[in-house]
Amino acid sequence: MEVAALAALILVVGIFVLLILGIPISVAVGLSSALAAASALGFENGMLTSAQQMFRGINNFSLLAIPFFVLAGVIMNNGGIALKLINAAKVMVGRAPGSLAQTNVAANALFGAVSGSAVAAVAAVGSTMGPLQAKEGYNKTFAAATNVASGPAGMIIPPSNLMIVYSLVSSSSIAALFVAGYIPGILWALVCMLVVYFYARKRPELKITERVSIGAKARIVLDAVPALLLVVVVIGGILGGIFTPTEASCIAVLYSLALAFIYRAIKVRDLKPILLESARTTGIVLFLIAVSTVMSWVMSFAKIPAMVADALFSVSSNPYVIILLIVAALLIVGMFMDPVPAVLIFGPILLPVVTAFGMSPIHFGIFMVFALSIGTITPPVGPVLFVGARISGVRIEDVSRQMLPFFGVLILLLVVVAFTPALSMWLPTLIGLA
């Protein structure tokens, strides 16, 4: 067997078998990639090359943004920010049908945008909004489904760690990706609110939020402004050329820490568990990036991206058909794999395919992140789904059934995002980033 073909076989079969055996995906990718490199170069040279590629993968200044954004998100999650954003979301939603569920959606988008974590948003917002909705007569399972479905909006609205990871495999501008995520991320929240609207219209017994005076609304919004200003400071500073995305992540940590102390939500003794939680999350992400660099080297050596491109173009040369195939593939991948490893594994494979017919890497990055974000709320593996169900105290099977309307509109929106470059490219082009 040809050396390149053997390396490809060891890589693909090795990852598949190890995952079936329940080995963590980072270990499965790293071990299979190292063995594939050894088969191509010999054991000693293969191990040396693997070590060199792992170091090269994490020896990147831009990667410093990930641990700092993770730390800022953990501080936000523990720093009393969620309740203030929920109150602000209530004011934004007003007395719309299903106002409490609508508030849940808006609060998830706001908190997710500030923290960058869908899981943190669903846990923080759901634990507060779930009991309130139950008290007002909302079906407990539907409330959980609303919370879960709207959680990933914050993975697309910047700052987004997943977009930073994608920028590494595509050599795309982080700033351009951040800006490109605004419209699709906001649309995610809006279509979830649309589902809630039609649900509430059929249930007039649901209470509408009590009227709040203009003065009270002003106080609530002003109380949340400092938290919302984090997004303005971070994104505004990046776009204004005041600091880089990596420097912006440091600003985010300092800002969120100062805010948490001002709100008196955390104390000095709370910093140790916060730092440990951030370190654990960062370690997982960076190790995945390191081993995926070895895998990328093996894929390049074995010409796997070219083989995948040939296979797709053999099905059809029509770009629309190929995009639909990629959308379907990403939705399936997202059902079984976390977004970070999925981007690291499939980004280098699929990017040459879409750029071959003129799609911008920025546009592809947004619809890839969008598709994999749907995977986080999809059984059997979806982490956001599991957290949301556990927070609400309902069965995953029941929540999944209630989420069918949300899945329908989100998949439809994904297709629209995939086939409408302007949704992703208009803002970056407008400000000269694309």
C-alpha positions in Angstrom: 0.0 0.0 0.0 1.2 3.5 -0.8 2.7 5.3 2.2 0.3 8.2 2.0 -2.7 5.9 1.7 -1.6 3.9 4.7 -1.1 7.0 6.8 -4.6 8.1 5.8 -6.1 4.7 6.7 -4.4 4.6 10.1 -5.6 8.1 10.9 -9.2 7.6 9.9 -9.6 4.1 11.3 -7.6 4.9 14.4 -9.8 7.9 15.4 -13.0 5.9 14.7 -12.0 2.8 16.6 -10.7 4.8 19.6 -13.8 6.9 19.8 -15.9 3.7 19.7 -13.9 2.4 22.6 -14.8 5.6 24.6 -11.3 7.2 24.4 -11.4 11.1 24.8 -11.4 12.7 21.4 -8.2 14.6 22.1 -6.3 11.4 22.9 -7.9 9.6 20.0 -6.9 12.3 17.5 -3.4 12.7 19.0 -2.6 8.9 19.2 -3.9 8.2 15.7 -2.1 11.1 14.2 1.2 10.2 15.8 0.8 6.5 14.6 0.0 7.7 11.1 3.1 10.0 11.1 5.2 7.1 12.3 3.9 4.9 9.5 4.9 7.5 6.9 8.3 8.6 8.4 9.4 5.7 10.6 8.8 5.6 14.4 11.6 8.0 15.5 11.0 10.6 12.8 7.3 10.3 13.2 7.3 10.9 16.9 9.7 13.8 16.4 7.6 15.4 13.7 4.5 14.9 15.9 6.1 16.7 18.8 7.3 19.5 16.6 3.8 19.9 15.0 2.2 20.0 18.5 4.6 22.8 19.6 4.0 24.7 16.4 0.3 24.4 16.8 0.2 26.2 20.2 3.2 28.5 19.6 0.9 31.2 18.4 0.4 34.6 20.1 -3.2 34.8 18.9 -4.0 31.7 21.0 -3.5 33.7 24.2 -6.9 35.2 23.5 -8.6 31.8 24.3 -7.5 31.4 28.0 -8.3 35.1 28.7 -11.7 35.0 27.1 -12.4 31.8 28.9 -11.4 33.4 32.2 -13.5 36.5 31.5 -16.5 34.2 30.8 -16.1 32.3 34.1 -15.8 35.6 36.0 -19.0 36.8 34.3 -20.7 33.5 35.2 -19.8 33.9 38.8 -19.9 37.7 39.1 -23.6 38.5 39.3 -23.9 39.5 35.7 -26.7 37.1 34.7 -29.4 38.7 36.8 -28.7 42.2 35.6 -28.8 41.0 31.9 -32.0 39.2 32.6 -33.6 42.3 33.9 -32.4 44.3 30.9 -33.8 41.6 28.6 -37.2 42.0 30.3 -37.2 45.7 29.5 -36.2 44.9 25.9 -39.0 42.4 25.4 -41.7 44.4 27.1 -45.2 42.9 27.1 -44.8 40.7 24.0 -46.8 37.3 24.0 -44.8 34.8 26.0 -42.8 37.7 27.5 -40.9 35.6 30.1 -39.8 33.0 27.5 -38.9 35.9 25.1 -36.9 37.3 28.0 -35.1 34.0 28.3 -34.1 34.1 24.7 -32.9 37.7 24.8 -31.0 37.1 28.1 -29.2 34.1 26.6 -28.1 36.2 23.6 -26.9 39.0 25.9 -25.1 36.8 28.4 -23.7 34.5 25.7 -22.3 37.5 23.9 -20.7 38.8 27.0 -19.4 35.4 28.3 -18.8 33.7 25.0 -20.2 30.4 26.4 -23.5 28.8 25.5 -23.3 26.3 28.4 -22.6 29.2 30.9 -25.5 31.2 29.4 -28.0 28.3 29.6 -26.9 27.4 33.2 -26.9 30.9 34.5 -30.1 32.2 32.7 -32.0 28.9 32.9 -31.6 28.5 36.7 -33.2 32.0 37.1 -35.8 32.0 34.4 -37.0 28.4 34.8 -38.7 28.8 38.2 -40.2 32.2 37.1 -41.7 30.7 34.0 -43.1 27.7 36.0 -44.7 30.1 38.4 -46.4 32.0 35.6 -47.9 28.8 34.0 -45.4 28.0 31.4 -44.9 24.3 30.5 -41.7 23.3 32.2 -40.5 21.3 29.2 -41.2 24.1 26.8 -39.3 26.6 29.1 -36.3 24.2 29.1 -36.5 23.9 25.3 -36.6 27.7 24.9 -33.6 28.0 27.2 -31.6 25.3 25.3 -32.5 26.4 21.8 -31.5 30.1 22.4 -28.3 29.4 24.3 -25.9 29.0 21.3 -26.7 32.4 19.9 -23.8 33.7 22.1 -21.4 31.3 20.3 -22.0 33.3 17.1 -22.3 36.8 18.5 -18.7 37.9 19.4 -16.5 37.5 21.1 -16.4 33.8 20.2 -13.7 31.3 21.2 -14.9 29.0 18.4 -14.2 31.7 15.8 -10.7 32.2 17.2 -10.1 28.5 16.7 -11.5 28.7 13.1 -9.2 31.6 12.4 -6.2 29.4 13.1 -7.1 26.7 10.6 -8.2 29.2 7.9 -5.7 32.1 8.5 -8.7 34.4 8.6 -8.9 37.7 10.4 -10.4 37.3 13.9 -11.8 40.8 13.8 -13.6 40.1 10.5 -15.0 36.8 11.9 -16.2 38.6 15.0 -18.0 41.3 13.0 -19.4 38.7 10.5 -21.1 36.9 13.4 -23.4 39.7 14.5 -26.2 39.4 12.0 -26.4 35.5 12.0 -26.2 35.5 15.8 -29.0 38.0 16.2 -31.1 36.2 13.6 -30.6 33.0 15.7 -32.2 34.7 18.7 -35.0 36.3 16.6 -36.2 33.0 15.1 -36.3 31.5 18.6 -38.4 34.4 19.7 -40.6 33.8 16.7 -41.3 30.2 17.8 -42.0 31.4 21.3 -44.4 34.1 19.9 -46.5 31.4 18.1 -46.5 29.1 21.1 -47.7 31.9 23.4 -50.4 33.1 20.9 -52.1 29.7 21.3 -52.0 29.8 25.1 -53.7 33.0 26.3 -53.6 31.8 29.9 -49.9 32.7 30.0 -49.4 35.8 31.9 -47.8 38.9 30.4 -45.1 40.7 32.3 -46.4 43.4 34.6 -46.1 47.0 33.4 -42.9 48.7 34.6 -42.7 52.5 34.9 -40.3 54.3 32.6 -38.2 55.3 35.6 -37.8 51.7 36.7 -36.9 50.6 33.1 -34.3 53.3 33.0 -32.8 52.1 36.3 -32.7 48.5 35.2 -31.0 49.4 31.9 -28.5 51.6 33.6 -27.7 48.8 36.0 -26.9 46.5 33.1 -25.0 49.0 31.0 -21.6 48.3 32.6 -21.9 44.6 31.7 -23.1 45.4 28.2 -20.2 47.8 27.7 -17.8 44.9 27.9 -18.8 44.0 24.3 -18.5 47.6 23.2 -15.0 47.9 24.8 -13.7 44.6 23.4 -15.2 44.8 19.8 -14.9 48.6 19.6 -11.2 48.4 20.6 -10.4 45.7 18.1 -12.2 47.5 15.2 -10.7 50.9 16.2 -7.2 49.5 16.1 -6.7 50.3 19.8 -5.7 46.8 20.6 -5.5 43.3 19.1 -7.9 40.5 19.8 -5.4 39.0 22.2 -5.0 42.3 24.1 -8.8 42.7 24.0 -9.1 39.4 25.9 -6.9 40.7 28.6 -9.0 43.9 28.8 -12.1 41.6 29.1 -10.6 39.9 32.1 -9.7 43.1 33.9 -13.1 44.7 33.0 -15.2 41.7 34.1 -13.1 41.3 37.3 -13.6 44.9 38.2 -17.3 44.7 37.5 -17.7 41.6 39.7 -16.0 43.3 42.6 -18.1 46.5 42.1 -21.2 44.4 42.1 -19.8 42.6 45.2 -20.7 39.2 43.6 -17.2 37.6 44.2 -14.6 37.9 46.8 -10.8 37.4 46.7 -11.2 33.8 48.1 -13.4 33.0 45.0 -10.6 33.7 42.6 -8.9 30.3 43.2 -11.8 28.1 42.0 -12.5 30.6 39.1 -8.8 30.3 37.9 -8.9 26.5 38.3 -12.1 26.2 36.2 -10.6 28.5 33.5 -7.3 26.5 33.5 -9.2 23.2 33.0 -11.2 24.5 30.1 -8.2 26.1 28.5 -6.1 23.0 28.9 -8.6 20.9 27.1 -8.9 23.4 24.2 -5.2 24.0 23.8 -4.4 20.2 23.9 -7.0 19.7 21.2 -5.4 22.4 19.1 -1.9 20.9 19.6 -2.9 17.3 18.5 -5.1 18.6 15.7 -2.0 20.3 14.2 -0.4 16.8 13.9 -3.6 15.5 12.3 -3.6 18.4 9.8 0.0 17.6 8.9 -0.9 14.0 8.3 -4.0 15.0 6.3 -1.8 17.2 4.1 0.8 14.5 3.7 -1.9 12.0 2.7 -3.7 14.5 0.5 -7.0 13.8 2.3 -8.5 17.3 1.6 -7.9 16.8 -2.1 -9.6 13.3 -1.9 -12.6 14.8 -0.1 -12.9 17.6 -2.7 -12.7 15.1 -5.6 -15.3 12.9 -3.9 -17.7 15.9 -3.5 -17.1 17.2 -7.0 -17.7 13.7 -8.4 -21.2 13.8 -6.9 -22.0 17.2 -8.5 -20.1 20.2 -9.8 -23.0 22.4 -8.8 -21.8 24.7 -5.9 -25.4 24.7 -4.4 -25.5 20.9 -4.2 -22.1 20.8 -2.6 -23.0 23.4 0.0 -26.1 21.4 0.9 -24.0 18.3 1.3 -21.6 20.2 3.5 -24.5 21.6 5.6 -25.9 18.1 6.1 -22.4 16.7 6.9 -21.8 19.5 9.5 -25.2 18.9 11.2 -24.4 15.2 11.5 -20.9 15.8 12.8 -22.2 18.3 15.3 -24.6 15.7 16.7 -21.6 13.5 17.8 -18.7 15.9 18.3 -18.0 19.1 20.2 -17.6 22.2 18.1 -13.9 22.9 18.8 -12.5 19.5 17.6 -15.0 19.5 14.7 -13.6 22.9 13.5 -10.1 21.7 13.9 -10.7 18.4 12.1 -13.1 19.4 9.3 -12.1 23.0 8.8 -8.9 22.1 6.9 -10.8 19.4 4.9 -13.8 21.4 3.8 -12.2 24.9 3.4 -10.3 24.1 0.1 -13.6 22.7 -1.3 -15.7 25.8 -0.7 -12.9 28.2 -1.7 -12.6 26.3 -5.0 -15.9 27.8 -6.1 -15.3 31.2 -4.7 -16.8 31.2 -1.2 -15.1 33.5 1.2 -13.3 31.8 4.2 -15.1 34.3 6.4 -18.5 33.3 5.1 -17.7 29.6 5.4 -16.4 30.1 8.9 -19.7 31.7 10.0 -21.9 29.0 8.5 -19.6 26.3 9.9 -19.8 27.7 13.4 -23.6 28.1 13.0 -24.1 24.5 11.9 -21.9 23.1 14.7 -23.7 25.4 17.2 -26.9 23.6 16.3 -25.0 20.4 17.2 -24.6 21.6 20.8 -28.3 21.4 21.3 -28.9 18.2 19.4 -29.0 14.7 20.9 -27.3 12.3 21.5 -24.2 14.3 22.6 -25.3 18.0 22.7 -23.7 19.5 25.8 -26.0 22.6 25.9 -29.0 20.2 25.7 -27.7 18.1 28.6 -27.0 21.2 30.8 -30.3 22.8 30.0 -32.3 19.6 30.8 -30.4 19.1 34.1 -30.9 22.7 35.2 -34.6 22.5 34.5 -35.0 19.0 36.0 -36.7 17.5 32.9 -35.9 14.5 30.8 -33.7 15.0 27.7 -36.2 13.0 25.5 -39.0 15.4 26.5 -37.0 18.5 25.9 -35.9 17.2 22.5 -39.5 16.7 21.4 -40.4 20.2 22.5 -37.4 21.5 20.5 -38.6 20.2 17.1 -40.0 23.6 16.0 -36.8 25.3 17.1 -34.7 22.8 15.1 -36.9 23.4 12.1 -36.4 27.2 12.0 -32.7 27.0 13.0 -31.9 24.6 10.2 -33.9 26.7 7.7 -31.9 29.7 8.9 -28.6 27.8 8.5 -29.5 27.1 4.9 -30.3 30.8 4.4 -26.9 31.8 6.0 -25.1 29.3 3.8 -26.6 30.6 0.6 -26.7 34.3 1.5 -23.1 35.6 1.8 -24.4 39.1 2.5 -25.7 38.1 5.9 -22.1 37.3 6.9 -20.1 39.6 4.7 -22.0 42.8 4.7 -20.7 44.2 8.0 -17.1 43.2 7.5 -17.1 44.7 4.0 -18.8 47.8 5.2 -16.0 48.6 7.7 -13.2 47.4 5.4 -12.4 44.1 7.0 -13.2 41.9 4.0 
